[in-house]
Amino acid sequence: MFGRIKGRIRFDKKGLIPAIVQDAVSQEVLMIVRMD
C-alpha cells in the first residue's frame, strides 16, 4: 500500500508530514501531530 501513496506525500521544509490518530469506533480525532 505504501508504494501506491509514496509519491503523493508532501513533506514540509523540515521533512515532516501531518498525521492524524483517530478512534476506529467513534471516529473521534485523538491527536494531530507532525511526523517524519
ZIWONOR-V863849 format. One record per helix or strand. SS is the DSSP state (H for helix, E for strand). FROM is the first residue (numbers start at 0). LEN is the number of residues. Records with the same first field share a line. If there is no record, write none. Layout:
SS = FROM-LEN + FROM-LEN
This chain:
H = 1-7
E = 16-6 + 28-7
